[in-house]
């Protein structure tokens, strides 16, 4: 299996990146077309694992929400597909159209855009998907209506994210590396 390294060293890639959980990371960062599908392929890193149903949750208790925090860890360590999976149950269990629903959906789309940027180094047309996903993800995050939500300074993050993805508007593929914006939570 192609490892698809993001840096010469994980230590270089993830220098000074905080972890919010002690949960283990998957064996590889899934990139469609490069790796076995995590849940559909018998060779996938999560094959055979049952999805746990997420019950109703409260955004005010975000610092105790392991699914949310693990998704943040996965995202910050460039496991974008896996972060989506961690957050999917939260999104499905939230009230449609609520701040929680828009926030989680925004995180999912913004992470999916970063995955598309990774994929664009193999297929440039993936930048089209990255543009669409990043725009809609940023709009969803902006629509939450507060500057800080679930520990995230939304305005600061959106500014960093926007600066990072701007080159894709000119068909330039930014590197997924230590400069990729991270989700930093304030406890």
C-alpha positions in Angstrom: 0.0 0.0 0.0 1.3 3.4 -0.9 2.0 5.3 2.3 1.5 8.8 0.8 3.8 10.5 3.2 3.0 14.2 3.9 6.4 14.9 5.2 9.8 13.3 5.7 8.8 12.8 9.3 5.5 12.9 11.3 7.4 14.9 13.9 8.1 17.6 11.4 4.6 17.5 10.0 2.9 17.6 13.4 5.3 19.7 15.4 3.6 21.5 18.3 0.1 20.1 17.4 -2.0 19.5 20.5 -4.0 16.3 21.0 -7.4 16.5 22.7 -7.9 12.7 23.1 -5.8 9.6 23.7 -7.6 7.6 21.0 -5.3 5.9 18.5 -5.1 7.0 14.9 -6.0 4.7 12.0 -3.1 2.8 10.3 -3.2 5.2 7.3 -4.8 8.4 6.1 -7.4 7.3 3.5 -7.0 8.9 0.1 -9.6 7.7 -2.5 -7.9 5.9 -5.3 -4.7 5.3 -3.3 -5.8 3.2 -0.4 -8.3 0.4 0.4 -11.6 2.0 1.4 -11.5 2.0 5.2 -14.9 0.4 5.8 -15.8 -1.3 2.6 -12.6 -3.1 1.8 -11.5 -6.1 3.9 -8.0 -4.4 3.8 -9.5 -1.2 5.2 -8.3 0.2 8.5 -11.8 0.2 9.9 -13.3 -2.8 8.1 -15.8 -4.6 10.3 -16.1 -2.0 12.9 -19.6 -1.0 13.8 -20.7 2.6 13.7 -21.8 3.6 17.1 -25.1 5.5 17.1 -24.7 9.0 18.5 -27.4 10.2 20.8 -28.6 13.7 21.3 -25.7 15.9 22.4 -25.2 19.4 23.8 -22.7 21.9 22.2 -22.2 23.5 25.6 -20.5 20.3 26.8 -18.2 20.1 23.8 -15.1 19.6 26.0 -16.5 16.3 27.1 -17.6 15.1 23.6 -15.1 12.4 22.6 -16.5 12.2 19.0 -16.0 15.9 18.5 -12.6 16.0 20.1 -11.3 12.9 18.3 -12.5 14.4 15.0 -10.5 17.6 15.8 -7.4 15.4 16.5 -7.9 13.5 13.2 -8.4 16.8 11.3 -5.3 18.4 12.8 -3.2 15.4 12.0 -4.4 15.3 8.4 -6.8 12.4 8.6 -9.5 14.3 6.8 -11.7 11.4 5.7 -11.5 9.9 9.1 -12.4 13.2 10.8 -15.6 13.3 8.6 -16.5 9.8 9.9 -15.9 10.9 13.5 -18.2 13.9 13.1 -20.9 12.3 10.9 -22.8 10.9 13.9 -22.8 14.3 15.6 -24.1 15.9 12.5 -26.9 13.3 12.0 -27.9 13.6 15.7 -28.1 17.4 15.7 -31.2 19.4 15.0 -31.3 20.1 11.2 -30.4 23.8 10.6 -29.2 24.4 14.1 -25.9 26.1 14.9 -24.5 22.7 15.9 -25.7 21.2 12.6 -24.2 24.0 10.5 -21.0 24.0 12.5 -20.3 20.3 12.2 -21.3 20.3 8.5 -18.9 23.2 8.0 -16.1 21.3 9.6 -16.8 18.2 7.5 -16.9 20.2 4.2 -13.8 22.1 5.0 -11.9 18.9 5.8 -13.3 17.3 2.6 -11.9 20.3 0.7 -8.4 19.7 2.2 -8.7 16.0 1.2 -9.6 17.1 -2.3 -6.5 19.4 -2.3 -4.4 16.3 -1.4 -6.0 14.4 -4.2 -5.4 17.2 -6.7 -1.7 16.4 -6.7 -2.8 13.3 -8.6 -5.8 14.6 -10.5 -5.9 18.4 -10.9 -9.7 18.4 -11.5 -10.1 17.7 -7.8 -9.4 21.4 -7.2 -12.9 22.0 -8.5 -14.3 19.9 -5.7 -12.0 21.7 -3.2 -13.2 25.1 -4.3 -16.9 24.1 -3.9 -16.5 22.3 -0.6 -14.3 25.0 0.9 -16.7 27.8 -0.1 -19.8 26.0 1.3 -18.0 24.9 4.4 -16.8 28.4 5.2 -20.3 29.8 4.6 -21.8 27.2 7.0 -19.2 28.1 9.7 -19.9 31.8 9.2 -23.6 31.2 9.6 -23.2 29.8 13.1 -23.6 33.4 14.2 -21.1 33.6 17.1 -17.4 34.2 17.1 -16.5 31.3 19.3 -18.4 28.0 19.2 -17.5 24.6 20.7 -14.1 26.0 21.8 -13.1 27.2 18.3 -12.5 30.9 17.5 -14.4 30.7 14.2 -13.3 34.1 12.8 -9.6 33.4 13.3 -9.9 29.9 11.9 -11.8 31.1 8.8 -9.2 33.7 8.2 -6.3 31.2 8.4 -8.3 28.7 6.3 -9.2 31.3 3.6 -5.5 32.4 3.4 -4.4 28.8 3.0 -6.9 27.8 0.3 -6.8 31.0 -1.8 -4.1 29.6 -4.2 -6.6 27.0 -5.4 -8.6 29.8 -7.1 -5.6 30.1 -9.4 -5.2 26.4 -9.9 -2.2 26.3 -7.5 -2.1 23.3 -5.1 -1.0 24.3 -1.6 1.0 21.8 0.3 -0.6 19.8 3.1 2.0 20.3 5.7 2.7 22.2 8.9 1.3 25.3 7.4 -2.2 23.8 6.9 -4.6 25.5 9.3 -5.4 23.5 12.5 -8.4 23.6 14.7 -7.2 25.0 18.0 -9.6 24.8 20.9 -9.7 27.2 23.8 -10.5 25.4 27.0 
